[in-house]
Amino acid sequence: MLLSEMVRRLANEENLVDDGSEYTLTSISDYTTKKSYSISLEQESLVLIRFTFFLRNNASGGTFGGSARVLIDSVPVFATGYREAYVETGETKTYDYFFIVKLASGSHTIAFQLS
């Protein structure tokens, strides 16, 4: 039963959003929504959410940091925690994240926030 269910789900796989854009936060602030997506699911589905969070120092070298989180239908479901880096000007510290959520059929809003 489990195997047939997994095959059925893979047969219905689709790419809901593919956004390679960079969204930045250049000043200290509380969580700020940088991008929000509306998706519509015909049936209950497993949704893979993947994003890259990076710290880039465009000023002088030094310690700096921040965090990111994901909200689904205005509810926080994932947070990176505070990430700190000491890098020279122009260097980037990169973190890749992914997680899977099970969502009911219908419309959902997925928001990405930075702080």
Secondary structure, DSSP 8 states (H G I E B T S, - for coil): -HHHHHHHHHHT--------------S--S-EEEEEEEEEESS-EEEEEEEEEEEE--SSSEEEEE-EEEEETTEEEEE---EEEEE-TT-EEEEEEEEEEEE-SEEEEEEEEE-
